[in-house]
Amino acid sequence: MIETIIKCEHATKKFGDRFALNDLNLEIPKGKVIGILGENGVGKSTLFRVLVGLTRLDQGKITVLGEQPNIKLNANIAYLPDRASWYQDQTVRKAFEFGVKLLPHFNIERAKQFASLMNLDLDMKVSSMSKGQESRLMLTMCMSRNVPLIILDEPFSGIDGTSREHIIESMIDYMSDREVTILMTTHEIYEAEGLLDYAIFLDKGHVLIADEAENLRREHGSLHDLSRKLYR
Ligand SMILES: Nc1ncnc2c1ncn2[C@@H]1O[C@H](COP(=O)(O)OP(=O)(O)OP(=O)(O)O)[C@@H](O)[C@H]1O
């Protein structure tokens, strides 16, 4: 039987008269890399914000790791929000020290390994980083936490294509011997294809398709091709 890590039942969230989530029903399997996919404004970031308790549903119910979203539960979730920028006055090294003190289950040795893979110098100042370098640091901070659930909202934004491929390979390696579920949004479906085990396509706040990536590839060629068909 497939174990579920997140369950959404009739999840609904409106901003004014616009639905961000519209009667969303979903069971997200444990231990996989799951892509939450779709065009701008379909509700991906809203879903993530609900999962970590930053946004409350108007109707419906969500359970994460068996509980309703709450602050205590967030010790078990590494969340990379979109438009994150947290460590402006620090160096990479200082950000890691901050991680040790304040981020539950932060593993500094793993952070250093990841930083090296990401070509991040420990003495680099965050304020002088390019957008792509800052994205690498934010991704490193999340991937270095020994938690059961990692939620990444557009983790590759600003990272150039070649580096993206390299980072995705490192993430695949990282996943190979770990019991972790990664939930991520990306508009770079073509490059992230090999990373995704499961794909959920959203439209206007509800689920269009949710299935094993392997099944979808068998039927549609690739997730990238399917996405082009769905949102044409
Ligand atoms: N705080 C807010 N106030 C008003 N409307 C909001 C707010 N947050 C989200 N929305 C609206 O809810 C809908 C879903 O937004 P959301 O950010 O979840 O989309 P998304 O799929 O993550 O988009 P993108 O791919 O551009 O990041 C959009 O129509 C957006 O305008």
The ligand as an ORCA input file, in Angstrom:
! r2SCAN-3c Opt
* xyz 0 1
  N      -1.897     37.248     -0.954
  C      -2.674     37.221     -2.041
  N      -3.589     38.188     -2.270
  C      -4.397     38.155     -3.349
  N      -4.354     37.205     -4.296
  C      -3.444     36.218     -4.144
  C      -2.557     36.177     -3.017
  N      -1.789     35.077     -3.128
  C      -2.157     34.461     -4.272
  N      -3.151     35.144     -4.881
  C      -3.835     34.756     -6.133
  O      -4.129     33.375     -6.057
  C      -3.873     32.737     -7.301
  C      -2.851     31.634     -7.114
  O      -1.599     32.227     -6.807
  P      -0.292     31.352     -6.523
  O       0.790     32.295     -6.098
  O      -0.645     30.259     -5.612
  O       0.001     30.786     -7.972
  P       1.270     29.951     -8.508
  O       0.716     28.754     -9.218
  O       2.233     29.707     -7.427
  O       1.858     30.955     -9.584
  P       3.404     31.182    -10.092
  O       3.722     30.045    -10.999
  O       3.311     32.480    -10.815
  O       4.274     31.256     -8.873
  C      -3.437     33.844     -8.268
  O      -4.564     34.264     -8.979
  C      -2.938     34.954     -7.344
  O      -3.129     36.211     -7.928
*
